[in-house]
Amino acid sequence: MIKKIFRIIKSVLIKEKTFPCIVWDGKKMSYPHLTNKQIKEIEESPKYEGWSVIINEDVI
């Protein structure tokens, strides 16, 4: 119980590093800032089949 509360507080206070990305879903492009976790989810999840994520290194 205490670990769960600590994890919630930690997730609110500590921000994950985000990367400027180009996301192509087959129809349109978007330019969100995504975390590593979000990038992995798009690359591996069958929900996002056909999507591609490219980290925009020009902006970094």
C-alpha positions as CSV (number, residue, x, y, z in Angstrom):
1,M,0.0,0.0,0.0
2,I,2.7,2.4,1.0
3,K,4.8,1.4,-2.1
4,K,1.8,2.2,-4.3
5,I,1.3,5.6,-2.8
6,F,5.1,6.3,-3.1
7,R,5.0,5.3,-6.8
8,I,2.1,7.6,-7.5
9,I,3.8,10.6,-5.7
10,K,7.0,9.8,-7.5
11,S,5.3,9.7,-10.9
12,V,3.7,13.1,-10.3
13,L,6.9,14.8,-9.1
14,I,9.5,13.2,-11.4
15,K,9.1,14.0,-15.1
16,E,10.4,11.6,-17.7
17,K,12.6,12.9,-20.4
18,T,10.8,13.5,-23.6
19,F,12.0,13.6,-27.2
20,P,10.6,15.5,-30.1
21,C,9.3,12.9,-32.6
22,I,7.7,12.6,-35.9
23,V,4.9,10.1,-35.8
24,W,3.4,8.7,-39.1
25,D,0.2,6.7,-38.8
26,G,-0.2,6.1,-42.6
27,K,-2.5,9.1,-43.1
28,K,-1.0,12.0,-41.4
29,M,2.1,13.2,-39.5
30,S,2.2,14.6,-36.0
31,Y,5.1,16.1,-34.0
32,P,4.6,15.2,-30.4
33,H,7.1,15.0,-27.6
34,L,7.2,11.4,-26.4
35,T,8.9,9.5,-23.6
36,N,10.9,6.3,-24.2
37,K,8.0,4.3,-22.8
38,Q,5.5,5.9,-25.3
39,I,7.9,5.3,-28.2
40,K,8.3,1.6,-27.3
41,E,4.5,1.2,-27.0
42,I,3.9,2.6,-30.5
43,E,6.7,0.4,-32.0
44,E,5.6,-2.8,-30.2
45,S,1.8,-2.7,-29.7
46,P,-0.4,-4.3,-32.3
47,K,-2.8,-1.4,-31.7
48,Y,-0.4,0.9,-33.5
49,E,0.4,-1.5,-36.4
50,G,1.7,0.4,-39.4
51,W,2.7,3.5,-37.4
52,S,6.3,4.7,-37.4
53,V,8.1,6.9,-34.9
54,I,11.3,8.9,-35.8
55,I,13.1,10.9,-33.1
56,N,13.7,14.3,-34.6
57,E,17.4,14.8,-33.9
58,D,17.4,18.2,-35.6
59,V,15.5,19.7,-32.7
60,I,17.4,18.0,-29.9
